[in-house]
């Protein structure tokens, strides 16, 4: 996978998490939801 494709997937995950949760949560919560999104896209973190 090229860096550009990987970057697009990561940014897509971040947008999906933000659109579902919005703002106001501790960083640790966003981290957990990002890991879930990464798993859904087949990314390892």
Buried (B, 14 or more C-beta within 10 A) or exposed (E): EEEEEEEEBBEEBBEBBEEEEEEEEEEEEBEEBBBEBBEEEEBEE
